[in-house]
């Protein structure tokens, strides 16, 4: 009798909790969405609705929806910045697609690390392919992997093709082989200044800004500073250019954290990816000096002469 009363009181809650836990346990992989849509309208919600319609138990997360409009390069970098921290098998849908509706290829790239990226092949794969390698690429067969009833829609492939295909792949409804035909391991790439050393100068790109704080991130990693014999406490001289035009020329100490210089003063530090970055303590370097980012923004740095 006591057992019966306990079940009546708590049994439904326990059963519901078990079902919810089981649902997420058996969901195949996470689906992570990135777009340049913003959150002002219902576009992102529509994509999530399509994914939910494929699998109500599919875990869906956001990378960002604040990529600047049409900025394929930044979309490529945000994937590069994020993917390695997600488990093998995670499916990323990246929609920065100014060529939507044209003959650009819609594809799924599988990295050698076991991650999947669903995206137009328009440069979005550039940094991922270099960083993690290409296991295989498949063209999305839209006769099989497209939201039913969307055939006359030409300007929202993020919802109709990419979110739908990504959800089917992440949930296990289709295998990678069922995405579509295999393509050559070649992608559309965006040209940029790869990190290098010329004499006593390290050169690289400013791929992205730490946008919230206005810090300048580069693609020059810690090893380049070591090769130039730059140690903590040394002054670093650097020049920032856009398309060959000098935008800033100055110097700053190489330190471990922001608080090692006075407020408003510049510093050189390693960011969370252990790459060389430049900042103002409690201020925006980018805003103060009108610095932006992208494949056309370059930096050159060296140890200052004593």
C-alpha positions as CSV (number, residue, x, y, z in Angstrom):
1,X,0.0,0.0,0.0
2,X,2.8,2.4,0.9
3,X,4.7,1.6,-2.3
4,X,1.5,2.3,-4.3
5,X,1.1,5.7,-2.7
6,X,4.7,6.6,-3.3
7,X,4.5,5.7,-6.9
8,X,1.3,7.7,-7.3
9,X,3.0,10.7,-5.8
10,X,6.4,10.4,-7.4
11,X,6.2,7.8,-10.1
12,X,5.1,10.0,-13.0
13,X,7.9,12.5,-12.3
14,X,10.5,9.7,-12.1
15,X,9.2,8.1,-15.3
16,X,9.3,11.5,-17.1
17,X,12.8,12.2,-15.9
18,X,14.0,8.7,-17.1
19,X,12.4,9.2,-20.5
20,X,14.1,12.7,-20.9
21,X,17.4,11.3,-19.8
22,X,17.1,8.3,-22.1
23,X,16.2,10.5,-25.0
24,X,19.3,12.6,-24.7
25,X,21.4,9.5,-24.0
26,X,20.4,8.0,-27.3
27,X,20.6,11.2,-29.4
28,X,23.5,10.5,-31.7
29,X,25.6,13.7,-31.8
30,X,25.2,17.4,-31.1
31,X,24.2,19.9,-33.8
32,X,25.9,23.3,-33.6
33,X,24.6,26.2,-35.6
34,X,26.5,29.3,-36.9
35,X,25.1,32.0,-39.2
36,X,25.3,35.7,-40.1
37,X,21.5,36.0,-39.6
38,X,21.5,37.7,-36.2
39,X,18.6,37.2,-33.8
40,X,16.3,40.0,-34.8
41,X,13.9,37.8,-36.8
42,X,12.8,34.2,-36.9
43,X,15.5,32.8,-39.3
44,X,17.5,31.0,-36.6
45,X,14.3,29.8,-34.9
46,X,13.1,28.4,-38.3
47,X,16.4,26.4,-38.7
48,X,16.0,25.0,-35.1
49,X,12.4,24.1,-35.9
50,X,13.5,22.1,-38.9
51,X,16.1,20.3,-36.9
52,X,13.7,19.6,-34.1
53,X,11.2,18.2,-36.7
54,X,13.9,15.8,-37.8
55,X,14.6,14.6,-34.2
56,X,12.9,16.0,-31.1
57,X,15.7,14.6,-28.9
58,X,18.5,16.2,-30.9
59,X,20.7,18.5,-28.8
60,X,21.0,21.8,-30.6
61,X,23.5,24.5,-29.7
62,X,24.6,27.9,-31.1
63,X,28.1,28.8,-32.0
64,X,27.2,32.3,-33.0
65,X,24.7,34.1,-35.1
66,X,26.5,37.4,-35.0
67,X,29.0,36.8,-37.9
68,X,29.0,40.2,-39.8
69,X,26.7,39.9,-42.8
70,X,28.4,38.2,-45.8
71,X,31.7,37.8,-43.9
72,X,32.8,34.3,-45.0
73,X,36.3,34.8,-43.5
74,X,34.9,35.4,-40.0
75,X,32.6,32.4,-40.3
76,X,35.7,30.3,-41.2
77,X,37.6,31.6,-38.2
78,X,34.8,31.1,-35.7
79,X,34.7,27.4,-36.7
80,X,38.5,27.2,-36.4
81,X,38.3,28.8,-32.9
82,X,35.7,26.4,-31.7
83,X,35.6,22.9,-33.3
84,X,38.4,21.3,-31.3
85,X,36.5,21.8,-28.0
86,X,33.5,19.7,-29.2
87,X,33.5,15.9,-29.2
88,X,34.2,13.8,-32.3
89,X,31.1,13.4,-34.3
90,X,29.6,16.8,-33.6
91,X,27.9,18.3,-36.7
92,X,28.4,22.0,-37.4
93,X,26.0,23.9,-39.7
94,X,27.6,27.2,-40.9
95,X,25.6,29.5,-43.1
96,X,27.4,32.6,-44.3
97,X,26.2,32.4,-47.8
98,X,26.1,35.5,-49.9
99,X,25.9,33.3,-53.0
100,X,22.7,31.5,-51.9
101,X,20.7,30.2,-54.8
102,X,23.7,30.2,-57.2
103,X,25.7,27.2,-58.4
104,X,28.1,27.2,-55.4
105,X,28.4,23.7,-54.0
106,X,26.5,22.7,-50.9
107,X,28.7,20.2,-49.1
108,X,29.5,18.3,-45.9
109,X,33.2,18.2,-45.0
110,X,34.4,15.5,-42.6
111,X,37.6,16.5,-40.8
112,X,40.3,14.0,-39.9
113,X,39.4,14.8,-36.3
114,X,35.9,13.3,-36.9
115,X,33.9,16.5,-37.0
116,X,31.4,17.4,-39.7
117,X,30.8,20.9,-41.2
118,X,27.7,21.5,-43.3
119,X,28.1,24.6,-45.4
120,X,28.4,26.1,-48.8
121,X,31.9,25.6,-50.2
122,X,32.6,29.3,-50.5
123,X,35.7,29.7,-48.4
124,X,34.1,28.7,-45.1
125,X,36.2,25.5,-45.0
126,X,39.5,27.3,-45.4
127,X,40.9,27.3,-41.9
128,X,39.3,24.0,-40.8
129,X,40.8,22.1,-43.7
130,X,44.3,23.5,-42.8
131,X,44.0,22.9,-39.1
132,X,42.3,19.5,-38.9
133,X,42.7,18.1,-42.4
134,X,40.1,16.7,-44.8
135,X,38.9,13.2,-44.4
136,X,36.3,13.5,-47.1
137,X,33.8,15.9,-48.7
138,X,30.4,15.0,-50.0
139,X,28.1,17.1,-52.1
140,X,24.6,17.4,-50.6
141,X,22.1,15.5,-52.8
142,X,19.2,17.9,-52.5
143,X,16.8,15.4,-54.1
144,X,17.1,13.4,-50.9
145,X,18.4,15.8,-48.3
146,X,16.1,18.8,-48.6
147,X,13.1,19.9,-46.5
148,X,10.0,18.6,-48.1
149,X,7.9,21.4,-49.8
150,X,10.9,23.8,-50.0
151,X,11.8,23.1,-53.6
152,X,10.7,26.5,-54.8
153,X,12.6,28.3,-52.1
154,X,15.9,29.6,-53.4
155,X,17.1,32.0,-50.8
156,X,16.9,30.1,-47.5
157,X,19.1,27.1,-47.9
158,X,20.2,27.5,-44.3
159,X,16.8,26.2,-43.3
160,X,15.8,24.1,-46.3
161,X,19.1,22.2,-47.0
162,X,21.8,22.8,-44.3
163,X,19.8,22.6,-41.1
164,X,17.8,19.7,-42.5
165,X,20.8,17.8,-43.7
166,X,22.8,18.6,-40.5
167,X,20.0,17.4,-38.3
168,X,19.6,14.1,-40.2
169,X,23.3,13.5,-40.0
170,X,23.7,14.3,-36.3
171,X,20.6,12.3,-35.3
172,X,21.8,9.2,-37.3
173,X,18.8,9.3,-39.7
174,X,21.4,9.3,-42.5
175,X,25.1,8.3,-42.6
176,X,27.8,10.5,-44.0
177,X,27.8,8.3,-47.2
178,X,24.1,9.1,-47.6
179,X,24.7,12.8,-47.7
180,X,25.5,12.6,-51.4
181,X,28.3,11.9,-53.9
182,X,31.9,12.0,-52.9
183,X,33.9,15.0,-54.1
184,X,37.6,15.6,-54.5
185,X,39.4,16.8,-51.3
186,X,39.6,20.3,-52.8
187,X,37.9,23.3,-51.4
188,X,37.4,27.0,-52.2
189,X,40.1,28.7,-50.1
190,X,40.5,32.3,-49.0
191,X,44.1,33.6,-49.5
192,X,45.7,35.2,-46.5
193,X,49.1,35.8,-44.9
194,X,50.3,32.7,-43.2
195,X,52.6,33.2,-40.2
196,X,56.2,33.4,-41.2
197,X,59.6,34.7,-40.1
198,X,61.7,36.9,-42.4
199,X,65.0,37.8,-40.8
200,X,64.2,39.0,-37.3
201,X,60.5,39.9,-38.1
202,X,57.4,37.7,-37.7
203,X,54.6,38.3,-40.1
204,X,51.0,37.2,-40.1
205,X,47.3,38.1,-40.4
206,X,44.9,39.7,-38.1
207,X,42.2,37.1,-38.6
208,X,39.7,38.3,-36.0
209,X,39.1,40.7,-33.2
210,X,38.2,39.8,-29.6
211,X,35.1,41.8,-30.5
212,X,33.7,42.4,-27.1
213,X,36.9,44.1,-25.9
214,X,38.5,45.4,-29.1
215,X,41.7,43.3,-28.7
216,X,43.7,42.4,-31.8
217,X,44.2,38.7,-32.4
218,X,46.9,37.4,-34.8
219,X,47.7,34.0,-36.3
220,X,51.3,34.2,-35.0
221,X,51.7,31.6,-32.3
222,X,54.0,31.5,-29.2
223,X,56.8,29.6,-31.1
224,X,57.5,32.6,-33.3
225,X,58.2,34.7,-30.3
226,X,60.6,32.1,-29.0
227,X,62.3,31.9,-32.4
228,X,62.8,35.7,-32.2
229,X,64.1,35.5,-28.6
230,X,61.3,37.5,-27.3
231,X,60.6,36.9,-23.6
232,X,58.1,38.2,-21.0
233,X,59.1,41.8,-20.2
234,X,60.6,42.6,-23.6
235,X,59.2,45.4,-25.7
236,X,57.7,44.3,-29.0
237,X,57.6,46.7,-32.0
238,X,54.8,46.1,-34.5
239,X,53.2,47.5,-37.6
240,X,49.7,46.9,-38.7
241,X,48.7,47.3,-42.3
242,X,45.6,46.9,-44.5
243,X,46.3,46.2,-48.1
244,X,49.8,47.5,-47.7
245,X,48.7,50.8,-46.0
246,X,50.1,51.3,-42.5
247,X,47.3,51.8,-40.0
248,X,49.4,51.6,-36.8
249,X,53.1,51.6,-35.9
250,X,54.1,51.3,-32.3
251,X,55.4,49.1,-29.4
252,X,54.2,47.4,-26.3
253,X,55.6,45.2,-23.5
254,X,55.1,41.4,-23.8
255,X,53.3,40.4,-20.6
256,X,51.2,37.5,-19.2
257,X,48.0,39.5,-18.4
258,X,46.3,42.8,-18.8
259,X,46.9,44.0,-15.2
260,X,50.7,44.2,-15.7
261,X,50.3,47.6,-17.5
262,X,48.4,50.7,-16.4
263,X,44.9,51.2,-17.6
264,X,44.8,52.6,-21.2
265,X,48.3,51.3,-21.9
266,X,49.1,48.9,-24.7
267,X,50.3,45.3,-24.2
268,X,51.3,42.2,-26.2
269,X,50.0,38.9,-24.8
270,X,49.0,35.4,-25.7
271,X,45.3,34.8,-26.2
272,X,43.3,31.7,-25.3
273,X,44.5,30.0,-28.5
274,X,48.1,30.8,-27.5
275,X,48.5,33.2,-30.3
276,X,50.0,36.7,-30.2
277,X,47.5,39.4,-29.4
278,X,47.5,43.2,-28.8
279,X,45.3,45.1,-26.4
280,X,44.8,48.2,-24.3
281,X,44.2,47.5,-20.7
282,X,40.5,48.2,-20.0
283,X,40.0,49.9,-23.4
284,X,39.5,49.0,-27.0
285,X,42.6,49.0,-29.1
286,X,40.6,48.3,-32.3
287,X,38.3,51.2,-31.7
288,X,40.9,53.7,-30.6
289,X,43.2,53.0,-33.6
290,X,40.5,52.0,-36.1
291,X,41.8,48.5,-36.7
292,X,39.7,45.8,-38.2
293,X,40.3,42.2,-39.2
294,X,40.3,39.8,-42.1
295,X,42.5,38.3,-44.7
296,X,43.6,41.8,-45.9
297,X,44.8,42.9,-42.5
298,X,48.5,42.1,-41.8
299,X,50.9,42.5,-38.9
300,X,54.7,42.5,-38.6
301,X,56.4,42.3,-35.3
302,X,59.9,42.1,-33.8
303,X,61.9,42.6,-30.6
304,X,62.5,46.3,-30.2
305,X,66.1,47.4,-30.4
306,X,67.5,48.4,-27.0
